[in-house]
Amino acid sequence: MFRLPTHLESFIPPPNAQVPHGRPWRGILIAPPSSPSSQGIAQQLYCTAAETDGDNQTELWPRIFYLQLINHRPLLREVHDWVKTNAPPMCMFMPDRLPDTAASRANEETFKHLADLLMQTQSVAIAPWNVPDRLLGAGIILMPTGTSRNLLVGALFLQSNFPEFIMNANLVPRSLPYSSGSGHTPFDPAPPHIASSQRHHQASGGSSRYPA
């Protein structure tokens, strides 16, 4: 099991402080292929997110986020230091429960795989908002925590760009073009083919809480 150094676990508030301030967000994270075995197919994770610090404005969030992994250099400590200094709004992402037990278990394992990958590489992922009519900022930086593989901590940039070292590390454009009909975004280099537990769930005849 991979654990963060103790000082990085300060991202997670104590249990008595882990009370959501507003209605939790529920939606989908689309992660690019993370291993040769994925055969170039993106991963679809059904997640929920709860506020832990500050106003997250979850009512303005898109239903789907397209992730890009910045795992070619270890940025986790640098992100932690930036968050500690600048105190942006924070949230926690967790795998959501699906009506079908097998699909829910597969969804949780896919989530844990992403958390493990970020932990092993000491890296982060970015999730652009791509809703300029509602949110003008860059998006969310997601990072793992040694506290649990079922958690990803999110630092929110509601009205501002990502830190300069993130922009430089990934050449993230300052403007975030998006076309809802494109099937993917500039931050999702994978083709819009989704491999997810939800396929198995749909095949079993279950219904999703997420409308198409």
HUKA-V365849 format. One record per helix or strand. SS is the DSSP state (@ for helix, = for strand). FROM is the first residue (numbers start at 1). TO is the last residue. If there is no record, write none. Layout:
{{SS | FROM | TO} {SS | FROM | TO}}
This chain:
{{@ | 6 | 11} {@ | 15 | 17} {= | 25 | 31} {@ | 36 | 38} {= | 42 | 53} {@ | 58 | 60} {= | 64 | 70} {@ | 76 | 86} {= | 90 | 95} {@ | 101 | 121} {= | 124 | 128} {= | 139 | 144} {= | 152 | 157} {@ | 164 | 170} {= | 194 | 195} {@ | 197 | 203}}
